C-alpha cells in the first residue's frame, strides 16, 4: 500500500522549512508522494527542479489552497490557476456556506478542505452527500488537532467528531492530510491513521484516506497531464492505439 500526504506547506508559502527538507522528511516517514500546497498565484519554476530530482523517490504534486471571500472571487482564482497546478482545494474564508456549495458543484475544483473549527461547523450531511455525487474529495486536516491544547482543542475535537460522523455516513471519499508547515509537524501514515481514530474514523476508512482516495486523485492528475487529454472521458487516440483496439 502506498501512502500520500497531499497537504504540506513549505517556505514557498506559509511553511517554515525549505521544500527539499519537507520532501526528504516525507520520504523518511514512508510517503510515496506529496502535495506541496504552496501555490496561490503561479507555480514557481523551482518546483520543476524538485520534480525531476525526486520523480523516482517521491512524486511531487502542486496544489493551491484557496480561501475566497466570495463566489466570484473563487471562480476568478480557479480560472487563473486551473492550468497551472495539479490540485485545487477550497477552504471557506467566511461563514457563508454558498462558497462551499458552489465549490462542490464546480468541476474544476478537486478538494473541499476542512482545518479550522469554523470549517468543520460549516458543512452538514447534505453537503457531504452532494460532494459525493459531484466527485469531490473532502480533506480532513489534523494540524490544529496536534497543535492546539486545552479548551480550544476540546472544542475542535468535539466538532471534528460530529463532522467526521457525517462524512462517514454520507460515504463521501475523503483525505487525511497533516497540513504541516514544518518538518516537525509532519506525521507518518500510521500516525495520521491513529489521529483519525481520535475523531471516530474507522481504521479501514482512515487507511483509504491516506492511500486509495489519494491515488485516485493522482490518477486523475496523470490523465489530465496526458497531452492527448481533452476532457473527462475524452482523449485523442493515436493511429497505433486505434489499430490495436479496432476489429
C-alpha positions in Angstrom: 0.0 0.0 0.0 1.3 3.4 -1.0 0.7 6.5 1.2 0.3 10.2 0.4 0.1 13.5 2.2 -1.3 15.9 -0.3 -1.4 18.9 2.1 2.1 20.0 3.0 3.4 23.6 3.1 7.0 24.7 2.6 8.8 28.1 2.8 7.5 28.8 -0.7 4.3 30.0 1.1 3.3 29.7 4.7 5.7 27.0 5.8 8.9 27.3 7.8 11.2 24.8 6.0 12.5 24.6 2.5 10.7 22.3 0.1 13.7 19.9 -0.1 13.6 19.5 3.7 9.9 18.7 3.6 10.3 16.3 0.7 13.2 14.4 2.4 11.1 14.2 5.6 8.2 12.8 3.7 10.4 10.1 2.2 11.8 9.2 5.6 8.3 8.9 7.0 7.3 6.5 4.3 5.2 8.5 1.8 5.1 7.6 -1.8 4.2 11.1 -2.9 3.2 14.5 -1.5 1.3 17.6 -2.5 3.0 20.9 -1.9 0.2 23.3 -1.1 2.2 26.4 -1.8 0.7 27.9 -4.9 -1.7 30.8 -5.0 -0.7 33.0 -7.9 1.6 30.8 -10.1 3.7 27.7 -10.0 7.3 28.7 -9.2 9.8 27.4 -11.6 11.8 26.0 -8.7 9.3 23.1 -8.4 10.3 21.7 -11.8 13.8 21.0 -10.5 12.4 19.2 -7.4 10.0 17.2 -9.5 12.9 16.0 -11.7 15.1 15.3 -8.7 12.5 13.3 -6.8 10.4 11.8 -9.5 11.6 8.2 -8.7 11.6 8.5 -4.9 8.7 10.8 -4.2 6.5 12.3 -6.9 5.5 15.9 -6.1 2.1 17.4 -7.0 1.4 21.1 -6.9 -1.6 22.4 -5.1 -3.4 25.7 -4.4 -5.5 26.0 -1.3 -7.8 29.0 -1.8 -9.8 30.8 0.9 -12.1 33.1 -1.2 -14.4 35.7 0.4 -17.0 35.5 -2.4 -18.1 33.0 -5.0 -17.0 35.4 -7.8 -13.5 35.7 -6.2 -13.3 31.9 -6.1 -14.3 31.5 -9.7 -11.7 34.1 -10.8 -8.9 32.4 -8.8 -9.8 29.0 -10.1 -9.9 30.1 -13.7 -6.4 31.6 -13.3 -4.9 28.6 -11.6 -6.6 25.6 -13.1 -3.9 25.0 -15.8 -1.0 25.9 -13.5 -1.4 23.5 -10.6 -2.3 19.8 -10.2 -4.7 20.2 -7.3 -7.1 23.0 -6.3 -8.6 23.0 -2.8 -11.2 25.4 -1.4 -11.2 26.5 2.2 -14.0 28.9 3.0 -12.7 32.1 4.5 -16.0 33.1 5.9 -19.2 31.5 7.4 -21.1 31.8 4.1 -21.9 28.2 3.1 -22.6 29.2 -0.5 -18.9 29.3 -1.3 -18.6 25.7 -0.3 -21.7 24.8 -2.1 -20.5 26.4 -5.3 -17.1 24.8 -4.9 -18.8 21.4 -4.5 -20.5 21.7 -7.9 -17.5 23.3 -9.7 -15.9 20.5 -11.8 -12.5 22.4 -11.8 -12.1 22.0 -8.0 -10.7 18.8 -6.5 -10.9 19.2 -2.7 -13.0 20.7 -0.1 -10.6 21.3 2.8 -11.6 21.4 6.5 -9.0 22.5 9.0 -10.4 25.2 11.4 -13.3 24.7 13.7 -15.4 27.1 11.6 -14.7 24.9 8.5 -16.0 21.8 10.3 -19.0 23.7 11.5 -19.9 24.9 8.0 -20.8 21.7 6.3 -23.5 19.1 7.1 -24.6 15.7 5.9 -26.4 17.1 2.8 -23.3 18.9 1.7 -21.2 15.8 2.0 -23.7 13.8 0.1 -23.7 16.5 -2.6 -19.9 16.3 -2.6 -20.0 12.5 -3.1 -22.4 12.9 -6.0 -20.2 15.6 -7.6 -17.0 13.6 -7.3 -15.4 15.8 -4.7 -12.9 14.8 -2.1 -13.3 16.1 1.5 -10.0 16.8 3.2 -9.6 16.5 7.0 -6.5 18.4 8.1 -5.2 17.3 11.5 -2.6 20.1 12.1 -4.8 22.1 14.6 -5.7 18.9 16.4 -2.0 18.4 17.0 -1.0 22.0 17.9 -4.0 23.2 19.9 -4.5 22.5 23.6 -6.9 23.0 26.4 -10.4 24.3 25.8 -9.7 25.1 22.1 -8.5 21.6 21.4 -11.5 20.1 23.2 -13.9 22.3 21.2 -12.2 21.3 17.9 -12.2 17.6 18.8 -15.9 17.6 19.6 -16.8 19.4 16.3 -14.5 17.1 14.3 -16.1 14.0 15.8 -19.5 15.4 14.8 -18.5 16.3 11.3 -16.5 13.1 10.7 -19.5 11.0 11.7 -21.5 12.8 9.0 -18.7 12.3 6.5 -18.6 8.5 7.2 -22.4 8.3 7.0 -22.5 10.1 3.6 -19.9 7.8 2.1 -18.1 10.7 0.5 -14.4 9.9 -0.2 -12.0 11.8 1.9 -8.3 12.5 2.5 -6.4 12.9 5.8 -3.6 15.5 5.5 -1.1 16.8 8.0 -1.3 20.4 6.9 2.3 20.5 8.1 4.2 23.8 7.9 7.5 22.4 9.2 9.1 19.0 9.2 8.4 18.7 12.9 4.6 18.9 12.2 4.7 16.1 9.7 3.4 12.7 10.7 3.9 9.2 9.3 1.0 7.5 7.6 0.1 5.3 10.6 0.3 8.3 12.9 -2.3 10.1 10.7 -4.5 7.0 10.9 -4.0 7.0 14.7 -5.1 10.7 14.9 -8.1 9.8 12.8 -9.2 7.3 15.4 -9.5 10.3 17.9 -12.3 11.7 15.8 -14.0 8.3 15.4 -12.9 7.5 11.9 -12.7 3.7 11.5 -9.2 2.4 10.8 -10.1 1.0 7.4 -11.5 4.3 6.2 -8.5 6.1 7.6 -6.1 4.0 5.6 -8.2 4.5 2.5 -7.9 8.3 3.1 -4.1 8.3 3.0 -3.8 5.8 0.2 -6.7 4.7 -2.0 -8.5 8.0 -2.4 -5.3 9.9 -2.8 -4.2 7.5 -5.5 -7.4 8.0 -7.4 -6.8 11.8 -7.4 -3.3 11.2 -8.6 -4.5 9.0 -11.4 -6.8 11.9 -12.5 -3.8 14.3 -12.4 -1.8 12.0 -14.6 -4.7 11.7 -17.0 -5.0 15.5 -17.3 -1.3 15.8 -17.8 -1.6 13.5 -20.8 -1.1 15.7 -23.9 -3.9 13.7 -25.6 -6.4 14.5 -22.9 -9.3 16.7 -23.9 -11.9 16.4 -21.1 -13.2 13.8 -18.7 -13.7 10.6 -20.6 -12.3 12.1 -23.9 -8.8 11.8 -25.2 -7.1 11.7 -28.6 -6.4 8.2 -29.7 -3.2 7.7 -31.8 -3.3 5.6 -35.0 -1.4 2.9 -33.3 -3.9 2.7 -30.4 -6.8 2.8 -32.9 -5.4 -0.1 -34.7 -4.8 -2.2 -31.6 -8.4 -1.5 -30.5 -10.0 -2.0 -33.9 -11.6 -5.1 -35.3 
